[in-house]
Amino acid sequence: MHRLTTYRGLFALPGTLAFTLGNLVARLPMGMFSVSAVVMIAGARGSYALAGAVTATGLAATALAGPWTARLTDRYGQARVALPATLTAVAGSVALLLCVRFDAPDWTLFAAYAATAATPNIGGLSRARWAHLLRDDPDALHTANSFEQAADELCFMLGPVLASFLTGTFFPESGTLVGAVLLLAGMLLFTSRRATEPPPSPRSTAPSPLRTRGIPPLLATFVATGAIFGSLEVVTIAYADARGHRAAAGAILALQAAGSCAAGLLYGRLKPTGSPARLLPRCLLAMTALMTLPWLTAATDGTLPPLAAALLLAGMATAPTMVTAMTLLQTHTPPDRLNEGMSLAVTALLTGIACGSATGGWTVEHLNPATAYTLPTAAATLALLINAATRRATTARRDTATRHTTAA
């Protein structure tokens, strides 16, 4: 199984290359939709607060619907659930651009974007397939998780650039329209690869991941991490717009994702020693330290190139943190509830992104974009503190159990 610990070895497994290609096409719009919506709504309605609130509503709705969709996926299989859910989400995206295009009331934007909550957890579906295929090879699964995180970052690197290009070159709704087409096409290809799909578990007796020890505090860490991404995106778009370079926002955000993508691929090859539980605090500490760079740069320099460099460096701690946290989540999640466990992680991330997006939009309008860069730093610090408190609680429980055992 050693050959599977290389990226080339992973894709030598039958069917893996095909489902990965489909998944990547479907995942690319995940980096497009939010940026496209912010640019489209802010340009048409003249309010970043409204744009941030609409995207936050859609993300919050996704956070609520995601576990339910994933539970159905575990029960009936990926293909039977993901494709109808994708069709519903595409309809929501088309409705949003029509509402913006024809100047419909503001409440219709919230309603249309909320329909995109049906979007399946595309990265989670892929990770569940890898976990099924590599269930007896932890080292190969680490490599696969690293690739998946790098793929996430690649999509969030290319997505904003593509969205900015489309909305700036053609018409404001073009980013949302192209994203919807890619989502549907990619999901059609992904769900057609049935041989690698985890078998459904119609009568699972395992407890919900929410009731599994170790998962709730890990989900809280994902919420705080998501707030980093949500606030960083809105603040960076506003920061570039304030300096007359709105079109450059996508490229600047792409550099942050590029740093994370490169770090993720390297992390998959390094095979760091130690359990995920021991590695996660170090990753969170590095992420907290690096997230101070955009704030310091924005506060001391008003130009975009230094900020782009700071975001590139800040992104380098993101992928290792996410890979380690996802691997830790997989070790805690019952095998026949894996799609649900992965979806809960994404739900937590989306909840954080929604909070970060809304808070970022408010801060940009009521303070200024440079000050708003304190939000990603604060969110990273919160994630670190949550993890530290969890480790102290775990240590206290272990010490108590040891004393009781000794006394007995």
Buried (B, 14 or more C-beta within 10 A) or exposed (E): EEEBBBBEBBBEBEBBEBBBBBBBBBBBBBBBBBBBBBBBBBBBBEBBBBBBBBBBBBBBBBBEBBBEBBBBBBBEBBBBBBBBBBEBBBBBBBBBBBBBEEEBEEEBBBBBBBBBBBBBBBBBBBBBBBBBBBBEBBEBBBBBBBBBBBBBBBBBBBBBBBBBBBBBEEEBBBBBBBBBBBBBEBBBBBBEBEEBBBEBBEEBEBEBBEEBEBBBBBBBBBBBBBBBBBBBBBBBBBBBBBBEBBBBBBBBBBBBBBBBBBBBBBBBEEEBEEEBBEBBBBBBBBBBBBBBBBBEBBEEEEEBEBBBBBBBBBBBBBBBBBBBBBBBBBEBBBBBBBBBBBBBBBBBBBBBBBBBBBBBBBBBBEEBBBBBBBBBBBBBBBBBBBBEEBBEEBEEEEEEEEEEEEEE
